[in-house]
Amino acid sequence: MEFQKKIEEIKSGKLSPIYIVQGKEDYLQNWARQVFLESVVAPEDQELNVGRFNMEEISVQTAIEDAESVPFFGDRRLVMIDKPYFLTGEKEKAKIDHQLERLQFYLENPLDSSVVVFFAPYEKLDSRKKIVKQLKKVAVLLDASSLEEKDVRAMVQHKVQEQGVSMETSVLQLFLEKLHYSLTDAMREIDKLILSAMDTKVIDSDLVATLVPKSLEQNIFELGEAVLRKDSKVAIEIYRDLLLQKEDPIKMNAILLGQFRLLLQVSYLQKEGYHEPEMQKVLGIHPYRVKLALGQSRKFSIALLEAAYRLLVETEYALKTGLGMKELQLETFILKFCQKSA
């Protein structure tokens, strides 16, 4: 994996003056941050030689001034620049005067004694901007985007083996499917499983079922599946269980609406001749979500999906405008849609 190769280069001391860690996968972002801290500046020098600057709170020129400073009693300075939203097409989040010409000048003339890292938790940057073009020319990119299934599987498998614990392929697949192949969630939950398997040295399906809870998104996925199958009994059971767990009907409706929207999007794209990798690029979402939506959408007609989506939009309006008890709105949608579609 390219990300891992660059991490190993940093660990070995092969450093560049400018880096950008771009992507929304929290685990990779945090991993990179930890490696930079451990590899660039010795622990005893970090108080004086590590600068952290959030661009939603501090100007970029303040960070650059820090990068231009001589290291105190050490070989290097590490300057970590968080949330550089001015590299994207997003609107300004704060009234901060970012003097991008100062950044531009530094990118053209970086100091060898400083390592400047931009932590950009964004899907993409605005390549039309002059500052982005310059950054892409000089920076080493660590791509922290969502990984493909095989890479997530390999990383989890490596961690399990490293701890001397066994996990059958079928159990690993069950585990990852339960978490929708989210690397961040998988690496968090696998620690729990490894700890629980310290005596037996085996992670089995029972352990996964007991210790890895279903996410709200997974429950809503199953709710949506039941609705589209016209199985009102199962759908109502799932919905009422979620209510008992204190889940908000407005939030549940929003997730379900997003799920049905995605099913329609992949259905339309498939009709236009798009394949799975192309859909992922167009939609800009996790590859596993596209795979899951594609598999689900093939079971149902576009007309059925459109009918469900329209009725759900009406439900959202009723929820947001306070028409009736909000707990009953989504239940009414389930019953109405299942009867209408029967």
HELIX and SHEET records of a PDB file:
HELIX    1   1 GLU A    2  LYS A   11  1                                  10    
HELIX    2   2 ASP A   26  VAL A   40  1                                  15    
HELIX    3   3 PRO A   43  ASP A   45  5                                   3    
HELIX    4   4 GLN A   46  ASN A   49  1                                   4    
HELIX    5   5 VAL A   60  ALA A   67  1                                   8    
HELIX    6   6 TYR A   85  LEU A   87  5                                   3    
HELIX    7   7 LEU A  100  GLU A  108  1                                   9    
HELIX    8   8 LYS A  130  VAL A  138  1                                   9    
HELIX    9   9 GLU A  149  GLU A  162  1                                  14    
HELIX   10  10 THR A  169  LYS A  178  1                                  10    
HELIX   11  11 LEU A  183  SER A  196  1                                  14    
HELIX   12  12 SER A  205  LEU A  211  1                                   7    
HELIX   13  13 LEU A  216  LEU A  228  1                                  13    
HELIX   14  14 SER A  232  LEU A  244  1                                  13    
HELIX   15  15 PRO A  249  LYS A  271  1                                  23    
HELIX   16  16 GLU A  276  LEU A  283  1                                   8    
HELIX   17  17 PRO A  287  SER A  297  1                                  11    
HELIX   18  18 ILE A  302  LYS A  320  1                                  19    
HELIX   19  19 LYS A  326  SER A  341  1                                  16    
SHEET    1   A 5 VAL A  50  ASN A  54  0                                        
SHEET    2   A 5 ARG A  77  ASP A  82  1                                        
SHEET    3   A 5 SER A 114  ALA A 120  1                                        
SHEET    4   A 5 ILE A  18  GLN A  22  1                                        
SHEET    5   A 5 VAL A 140  ASP A 143  1                                        
SHEET    1   B 2 SER A 166  MET A 167  0                                        
SHEET    2   B 2 VAL A 202  ILE A 203  1                                        
END                                                                             
